[in-house]
Amino acid sequence: MTTIEECQQQRRLTFFHHPHFLGQPSKWKSLVTRASSAFAMIAGFVTMLAAGHVPTILLIFIIQGLMVRELFALAVEVRKEKDVPWFRLQQWYFYGTAVFFTYGRFLKHKWLESSIVKDPERLGAFGLFMFAHHSFISYIGWMVGLVLFVLSLRSRGLYLYQFGQFAWTHMIIVTILMQSSCFVANVLEGMIWFVFPVSIVFFNDAAAYMCGFFFGRTPLIKISPKKTWEGFIGGLIVTLIVAPFAAAWMQKYEWLICPVDDKSPLRLFGGASGCDVDPLFVAKEVTVGSIVGGFESALGWMVPHGWVATVARALFGLETVRVSWFQVHAVVFASFASIIAPFGGFFASGFKRAFKIKDFSDTIPGHGGITDRMDCQMVMALFSHLYITNFIRQPGLMTVGQLLLKIEFLTNENLLRLYKAVGKMIVTRGLKLP
């Protein structure tokens, strides 16, 4: 006869073999590993930010190069690679040419302009020629690569593989560089335009993971079976709540909000300082209706005029709130980071399934490769850059540095004509010549 103790032991074994408890140790171990890696990444990210613009841009450049490296290696066929000498070197040559073209524009429009304002003779004739004709030089560099590629076509059996790799190389370069260069553009607009979008995506990913970890039951999408509706919706709600408060905290720091321009140049160590504070970052009392009015106009006939403000007053008793417009923009960024940016991750998941791999690499314990961590960030980088240029910064405005860069290439005769014209303009406006 079975004793009472044996029955209790059997009951305990049955209980702990319930599906809810199976795999729990590995689940918690995965959480610890993931959290440790996340902490290390955050520490490194904050350190580079504190170091200034140049180290931050260098970090972006390193991450971009690691992503390109992971993707280059994805479609390699080892057997055929042995019969195509120097082809890997060609890939990196095309990448280097694209980097020169992409980042040369930022140097020309930021660092070069401030240098010309301070000391027009600093760069010399060769430096000015390189920057003035950098697009043409980039094209010549790419054509040299094309010639070398054609000369490497020797074996008929490898033609298809080589042209496939050529197309794969350029697809990766265009996709990664186009989006990662937006990170650099955001840094130059002010560190906050880089820090906030990156942080809010990271926060949403962590919030969605934790909500899914504790409450996830309903699968969200087939290509990413670990994602759940509970995690997706929970991450959205938490991110929307936190975003305006995080924005309010960040906008207090001058080194974050100062853009790179003639008054606040690109710095190697330490953030920009001494700029005029943009009213965008100044908190003030505004009516709820003025904030939601733009959203109502965008929704058109779908939302009656004043409806959102009426609901806000009814639910929260709000007539006015003290916020900055940056906090309002922060809610837009948070919405995109929570609803749309995750699809960059879903796209990457489908991409990996097509290649039958779990992660792009094992660089980061618990997270996979650099590309695994940057899939959503790349989507966010492009969105934030386009949002800034379309709705925040006035397009078409020219800095003193940009103007002087163009003036450098005027003939002596036209330079004198410009001098006289500017003098007349100053007098017409009633200003005194210095």
Secondary structure as a PSIPRED ss2 file (coil, helix, strand):
# PSIPRED VFORMAT (PSIPRED V4.0)

   1 M C   1.000  0.000  0.000
   2 T C   1.000  0.000  0.000
   3 T C   1.000  0.000  0.000
   4 I H   0.000  1.000  0.000
   5 E H   0.000  1.000  0.000
   6 E H   0.000  1.000  0.000
   7 C H   0.000  1.000  0.000
   8 Q H   0.000  1.000  0.000
   9 Q H   0.000  1.000  0.000
  10 Q H   0.000  1.000  0.000
  11 R H   0.000  1.000  0.000
  12 R H   0.000  1.000  0.000
  13 L H   0.000  1.000  0.000
  14 T H   0.000  1.000  0.000
  15 F H   0.000  1.000  0.000
  16 F H   0.000  1.000  0.000
  17 H C   1.000  0.000  0.000
  18 H C   1.000  0.000  0.000
  19 P C   1.000  0.000  0.000
  20 H C   1.000  0.000  0.000
  21 F C   1.000  0.000  0.000
  22 L C   1.000  0.000  0.000
  23 G C   1.000  0.000  0.000
  24 Q H   0.000  1.000  0.000
  25 P H   0.000  1.000  0.000
  26 S H   0.000  1.000  0.000
  27 K H   0.000  1.000  0.000
  28 W H   0.000  1.000  0.000
  29 K H   0.000  1.000  0.000
  30 S H   0.000  1.000  0.000
  31 L H   0.000  1.000  0.000
  32 V H   0.000  1.000  0.000
  33 T H   0.000  1.000  0.000
  34 R H   0.000  1.000  0.000
  35 A H   0.000  1.000  0.000
  36 S H   0.000  1.000  0.000
  37 S H   0.000  1.000  0.000
  38 A H   0.000  1.000  0.000
  39 F H   0.000  1.000  0.000
  40 A H   0.000  1.000  0.000
  41 M H   0.000  1.000  0.000
  42 I H   0.000  1.000  0.000
  43 A H   0.000  1.000  0.000
  44 G H   0.000  1.000  0.000
  45 F H   0.000  1.000  0.000
  46 V H   0.000  1.000  0.000
  47 T H   0.000  1.000  0.000
  48 M H   0.000  1.000  0.000
  49 L H   0.000  1.000  0.000
  50 A H   0.000  1.000  0.000
  51 A H   0.000  1.000  0.000
  52 G E   0.000  0.000  1.000
  53 H H   0.000  1.000  0.000
  54 V H   0.000  1.000  0.000
  55 P H   0.000  1.000  0.000
  56 T H   0.000  1.000  0.000
  57 I H   0.000  1.000  0.000
  58 L H   0.000  1.000  0.000
  59 L H   0.000  1.000  0.000
  60 I H   0.000  1.000  0.000
  61 F H   0.000  1.000  0.000
  62 I H   0.000  1.000  0.000
  63 I H   0.000  1.000  0.000
  64 Q H   0.000  1.000  0.000
  65 G H   0.000  1.000  0.000
  66 L H   0.000  1.000  0.000
  67 M H   0.000  1.000  0.000
  68 V H   0.000  1.000  0.000
  69 R H   0.000  1.000  0.000
  70 E H   0.000  1.000  0.000
  71 L H   0.000  1.000  0.000
  72 F H   0.000  1.000  0.000
  73 A H   0.000  1.000  0.000
  74 L H   0.000  1.000  0.000
  75 A C   1.000  0.000  0.000
  76 V C   1.000  0.000  0.000
  77 E C   1.000  0.000  0.000
  78 V H   0.000  1.000  0.000
  79 R H   0.000  1.000  0.000
  80 K H   0.000  1.000  0.000
  81 E H   0.000  1.000  0.000
  82 K C   1.000  0.000  0.000
  83 D C   1.000  0.000  0.000
  84 V C   1.000  0.000  0.000
  85 P C   1.000  0.000  0.000
  86 W C   1.000  0.000  0.000
  87 F H   0.000  1.000  0.000
  88 R H   0.000  1.000  0.000
  89 L H   0.000  1.000  0.000
  90 Q H   0.000  1.000  0.000
  91 Q H   0.000  1.000  0.000
  92 W H   0.000  1.000  0.000
  93 Y H   0.000  1.000  0.000
  94 F H   0.000  1.000  0.000
  95 Y H   0.000  1.000  0.000
  96 G H   0.000  1.000  0.000
  97 T H   0.000  1.000  0.000
  98 A H   0.000  1.000  0.000
  99 V H   0.000  1.000  0.000
 100 F H   0.000  1.000  0.000
 101 F H   0.000  1.000  0.000
 102 T H   0.000  1.000  0.000
 103 Y H   0.000  1.000  0.000
 104 G H   0.000  1.000  0.000
 105 R H   0.000  1.000  0.000
 106 F H   0.000  1.000  0.000
 107 L H   0.000  1.000  0.000
 108 K H   0.000  1.000  0.000
 109 H H   0.000  1.000  0.000
 110 K H   0.000  1.000  0.000
 111 W H   0.000  1.000  0.000
 112 L H   0.000  1.000  0.000
 113 E H   0.000  1.000  0.000
 114 S H   0.000  1.000  0.000
 115 S H   0.000  1.000  0.000
 116 I H   0.000  1.000  0.000
 117 V H   0.000  1.000  0.000
 118 K H   0.000  1.000  0.000
 119 D C   1.000  0.000  0.000
 120 P C   1.000  0.000  0.000
 121 E C   1.000  0.000  0.000
 122 R C   1.000  0.000  0.000
 123 L C   1.000  0.000  0.000
 124 G H   0.000  1.000  0.000
 125 A H   0.000  1.000  0.000
 126 F H   0.000  1.000  0.000
 127 G H   0.000  1.000  0.000
 128 L H   0.000  1.000  0.000
 129 F H   0.000  1.000  0.000
 130 M H   0.000  1.000  0.000
 131 F H   0.000  1.000  0.000
 132 A H   0.000  1.000  0.000
 133 H C   1.000  0.000  0.000
 134 H H   0.000  1.000  0.000
 135 S H   0.000  1.000  0.000
 136 F H   0.000  1.000  0.000
 137 I H   0.000  1.000  0.000
 138 S H   0.000  1.000  0.000
 139 Y H   0.000  1.000  0.000
 140 I H   0.000  1.000  0.000
 141 G H   0.000  1.000  0.000
 142 W H   0.000  1.000  0.000
 143 M H   0.000  1.000  0.000
 144 V H   0.000  1.000  0.000
 145 G H   0.000  1.000  0.000
 146 L H   0.000  1.000  0.000
 147 V H   0.000  1.000  0.000
 148 L H   0.000  1.000  0.000
 149 F H   0.000  1.000  0.000
 150 V H   0.000  1.000  0.000
 151 L H   0.000  1.000  0.000
 152 S C   1.000  0.000  0.000
 153 L C   1.000  0.000  0.000
 154 R C   1.000  0.000  0.000
 155 S C   1.000  0.000  0.000
 156 R H   0.000  1.000  0.000
 157 G H   0.000  1.000  0.000
 158 L H   0.000  1.000  0.000
 159 Y H   0.000  1.000  0.000
 160 L H   0.000  1.000  0.000
 161 Y H   0.000  1.000  0.000
 162 Q H   0.000  1.000  0.000
 163 F H   0.000  1.000  0.000
 164 G H   0.000  1.000  0.000
 165 Q H   0.000  1.000  0.000
 166 F H   0.000  1.000  0.000
 167 A H   0.000  1.000  0.000
 168 W H   0.000  1.000  0.000
 169 T H   0.000  1.000  0.000
 170 H H   0.000  1.000  0.000
 171 M H   0.000  1.000  0.000
 172 I H   0.000  1.000  0.000
 173 I H   0.000  1.000  0.000
 174 V H   0.000  1.000  0.000
 175 T H   0.000  1.000  0.000
 176 I H   0.000  1.000  0.000
 177 L H   0.000  1.000  0.000
 178 M H   0.000  1.000  0.000
 179 Q H   0.000  1.000  0.000
 180 S H   0.000  1.000  0.000
 181 S H   0.000  1.000  0.000
 182 C H   0.000  1.000  0.000
 183 F H   0.000  1.000  0.000
 184 V H   0.000  1.000  0.000
 185 A H   0.000  1.000  0.000
 186 N H   0.000  1.000  0.000
 187 V H   0.000  1.000  0.000
 188 L H   0.000  1.000  0.000
 189 E H   0.000  1.000  0.000
 190 G C   1.000  0.000  0.000
 191 M H   0.000  1.000  0.000
 192 I H   0.000  1.000  0.000
 193 W H   0.000  1.000  0.000
 194 F H   0.000  1.000  0.000
 195 V H   0.000  1.000  0.000
 196 F H   0.000  1.000  0.000
 197 P H   0.000  1.000  0.000
 198 V H   0.000  1.000  0.000
 199 S H   0.000  1.000  0.000
 200 I H   0.000  1.000  0.000
 201 V H   0.000  1.000  0.000
 202 F H   0.000  1.000  0.000
 203 F H   0.000  1.000  0.000
 204 N H   0.000  1.000  0.000
 205 D H   0.000  1.000  0.000
 206 A H   0.000  1.000  0.000
 207 A H   0.000  1.000  0.000
 208 A H   0.000  1.000  0.000
 209 Y H   0.000  1.000  0.000
 210 M H   0.000  1.000  0.000
 211 C H   0.000  1.000  0.000
 212 G H   0.000  1.000  0.000
 213 F H   0.000  1.000  0.000
 214 F H   0.000  1.000  0.000
 215 F H   0.000  1.000  0.000
 216 G C   1.000  0.000  0.000
 217 R C   1.000  0.000  0.000
 218 T C   1.000  0.000  0.000
 219 P E   0.000  0.000  1.000
 220 L E   0.000  0.000  1.000
 221 I E   0.000  0.000  1.000
 222 K C   1.000  0.000  0.000
 223 I C   1.000  0.000  0.000
 224 S E   0.000  0.000  1.000
 225 P E   0.000  0.000  1.000
 226 K E   0.000  0.000  1.000
 227 K E   0.000  0.000  1.000
 228 T E   0.000  0.000  1.000
 229 W H   0.000  1.000  0.000
 230 E H   0.000  1.000  0.000
 231 G H   0.000  1.000  0.000
 232 F H   0.000  1.000  0.000
 233 I H   0.000  1.000  0.000
 234 G H   0.000  1.000  0.000
 235 G H   0.000  1.000  0.000
 236 L H   0.000  1.000  0.000
 237 I H   0.000  1.000  0.000
 238 V H   0.000  1.000  0.000
 239 T H   0.000  1.000  0.000
 240 L H   0.000  1.000  0.000
 241 I H   0.000  1.000  0.000
 242 V H   0.000  1.000  0.000
 243 A H   0.000  1.000  0.000
 244 P H   0.000  1.000  0.000
 245 F H   0.000  1.000  0.000
 246 A H   0.000  1.000  0.000
 247 A H   0.000  1.000  0.000
 248 A H   0.000  1.000  0.000
 249 W H   0.000  1.000  0.000
 250 M H   0.000  1.000  0.000
 251 Q C   1.000  0.000  0.000
 252 K C   1.000  0.000  0.000
 253 Y C   1.000  0.000  0.000
 254 E H   0.000  1.000  0.000
 255 W H   0.000  1.000  0.000
 256 L H   0.000  1.000  0.000
 257 I H   0.000  1.000  0.000
 258 C C   1.000  0.000  0.000
 259 P C   1.000  0.000  0.000
 260 V C   1.000  0.000  0.000
 261 D C   1.000  0.000  0.000
 262 D C   1.000  0.000  0.000
 263 K C   1.000  0.000  0.000
 264 S C   1.000  0.000  0.000
 265 P C   1.000  0.000  0.000
 266 L C   1.000  0.000  0.000
 267 R C   1.000  0.000  0.000
 268 L C   1.000  0.000  0.000
 269 F C   1.000  0.000  0.000
 270 G E   0.000  0.000  1.000
 271 G C   1.000  0.000  0.000
 272 A C   1.000  0.000  0.000
 273 S C   1.000  0.000  0.000
 274 G C   1.000  0.000  0.000
 275 C C   1.000  0.000  0.000
 276 D C   1.000  0.000  0.000
 277 V C   1.000  0.000  0.000
 278 D C   1.000  0.000  0.000
 279 P H   0.000  1.000  0.000
 280 L H   0.000  1.000  0.000
 281 F H   0.000  1.000  0.000
 282 V C   1.000  0.000  0.000
 283 A C   1.000  0.000  0.000
 284 K E   0.000  0.000  1.000
 285 E E   0.000  0.000  1.000
 286 V E   0.000  0.000  1.000
 287 T E   0.000  0.000  1.000
 288 V H   0.000  1.000  0.000
 289 G H   0.000  1.000  0.000
 290 S H   0.000  1.000  0.000
 291 I H   0.000  1.000  0.000
 292 V H   0.000  1.000  0.000
 293 G H   0.000  1.000  0.000
 294 G H   0.000  1.000  0.000
 295 F H   0.000  1.000  0.000
 296 E H   0.000  1.000  0.000
 297 S H   0.000  1.000  0.000
 298 A H   0.000  1.000  0.000
 299 L H   0.000  1.000  0.000
 300 G H   0.000  1.000  0.000
 301 W H   0.000  1.000  0.000
 302 M H   0.000  1.000  0.000
 303 V C   1.000  0.000  0.000
 304 P C   1.000  0.000  0.000
 305 H C   1.000  0.000  0.000
 306 G C   1.000  0.000  0.000
 307 W H   0.000  1.000  0.000
 308 V H   0.000  1.000  0.000
 309 A H   0.000  1.000  0.000
 310 T H   0.000  1.000  0.000
 311 V H   0.000  1.000  0.000
 312 A H   0.000  1.000  0.000
 313 R H   0.000  1.000  0.000
 314 A H   0.000  1.000  0.000
 315 L H   0.000  1.000  0.000
 316 F H   0.000  1.000  0.000
 317 G C   1.000  0.000  0.000
 318 L C   1.000  0.000  0.000
 319 E C   1.000  0.000  0.000
 320 T E   0.000  0.000  1.000
 321 V E   0.000  0.000  1.000
 322 R E   0.000  0.000  1.000
 323 V E   0.000  0.000  1.000
 324 S C   1.000  0.000  0.000
 325 W H   0.000  1.000  0.000
 326 F H   0.000  1.000  0.000
 327 Q H   0.000  1.000  0.000
 328 V H   0.000  1.000  0.000
 329 H H   0.000  1.000  0.000
 330 A H   0.000  1.000  0.000
 331 V H   0.000  1.000  0.000
 332 V H   0.000  1.000  0.000
 333 F H   0.000  1.000  0.000
 334 A H   0.000  1.000  0.000
 335 S H   0.000  1.000  0.000
 336 F H   0.000  1.000  0.000
 337 A H   0.000  1.000  0.000
 338 S H   0.000  1.000  0.000
 339 I H   0.000  1.000  0.000
 340 I C   1.000  0.000  0.000
 341 A C   1.000  0.000  0.000
 342 P H   0.000  1.000  0.000
 343 F H   0.000  1.000  0.000
 344 G H   0.000  1.000  0.000
 345 G H   0.000  1.000  0.000
 346 F H   0.000  1.000  0.000
 347 F H   0.000  1.000  0.000
 348 A H   0.000  1.000  0.000
 349 S H   0.000  1.000  0.000
 350 G H   0.000  1.000  0.000
 351 F H   0.000  1.000  0.000
 352 K H   0.000  1.000  0.000
 353 R H   0.000  1.000  0.000
 354 A H   0.000  1.000  0.000
 355 F H   0.000  1.000  0.000
 356 K C   1.000  0.000  0.000
 357 I C   1.000  0.000  0.000
 358 K C   1.000  0.000  0.000
 359 D C   1.000  0.000  0.000
 360 F C   1.000  0.000  0.000
 361 S C   1.000  0.000  0.000
 362 D C   1.000  0.000  0.000
 363 T C   1.000  0.000  0.000
 364 I E   0.000  0.000  1.000
 365 P C   1.000  0.000  0.000
 366 G C   1.000  0.000  0.000
 367 H C   1.000  0.000  0.000
 368 G E   0.000  0.000  1.000
 369 G C   1.000  0.000  0.000
 370 I H   0.000  1.000  0.000
 371 T H   0.000  1.000  0.000
 372 D H   0.000  1.000  0.000
 373 R H   0.000  1.000  0.000
 374 M H   0.000  1.000  0.000
 375 D H   0.000  1.000  0.000
 376 C H   0.000  1.000  0.000
 377 Q H   0.000  1.000  0.000
 378 M H   0.000  1.000  0.000
 379 V H   0.000  1.000  0.000
 380 M H   0.000  1.000  0.000
 381 A H   0.000  1.000  0.000
 382 L H   0.000  1.000  0.000
 383 F H   0.000  1.000  0.000
 384 S H   0.000  1.000  0.000
 385 H H   0.000  1.000  0.000
 386 L H   0.000  1.000  0.000
 387 Y H   0.000  1.000  0.000
 388 I H   0.000  1.000  0.000
 389 T H   0.000  1.000  0.000
 390 N H   0.000  1.000  0.000
 391 F H   0.000  1.000  0.000
 392 I H   0.000  1.000  0.000
 393 R C   1.000  0.000  0.000
 394 Q C   1.000  0.000  0.000
 395 P C   1.000  0.000  0.000
 396 G C   1.000  0.000  0.000
 397 L C   1.000  0.000  0.000
 398 M C   1.000  0.000  0.000
 399 T C   1.000  0.000  0.000
 400 V H   0.000  1.000  0.000
 401 G H   0.000  1.000  0.000
 402 Q H   0.000  1.000  0.000
 403 L H   0.000  1.000  0.000
 404 L H   0.000  1.000  0.000
 405 L H   0.000  1.000  0.000
 406 K H   0.000  1.000  0.000
 407 I H   0.000  1.000  0.000
 408 E C   1.000  0.000  0.000
 409 F C   1.000  0.000  0.000
 410 L C   1.000  0.000  0.000
 411 T C   1.000  0.000  0.000
 412 N H   0.000  1.000  0.000
 413 E H   0.000  1.000  0.000
 414 N H   0.000  1.000  0.000
 415 L H   0.000  1.000  0.000
 416 L H   0.000  1.000  0.000
 417 R H   0.000  1.000  0.000
 418 L H   0.000  1.000  0.000
 419 Y H   0.000  1.000  0.000
 420 K H   0.000  1.000  0.000
 421 A H   0.000  1.000  0.000
 422 V H   0.000  1.000  0.000
 423 G H   0.000  1.000  0.000
 424 K H   0.000  1.000  0.000
 425 M H   0.000  1.000  0.000
 426 I H   0.000  1.000  0.000
 427 V H   0.000  1.000  0.000
 428 T H   0.000  1.000  0.000
 429 R C   1.000  0.000  0.000
 430 G C   1.000  0.000  0.000
 431 L C   1.000  0.000  0.000
 432 K C   1.000  0.000  0.000
 433 L C   1.000  0.000  0.000
 434 P C   1.000  0.000  0.000
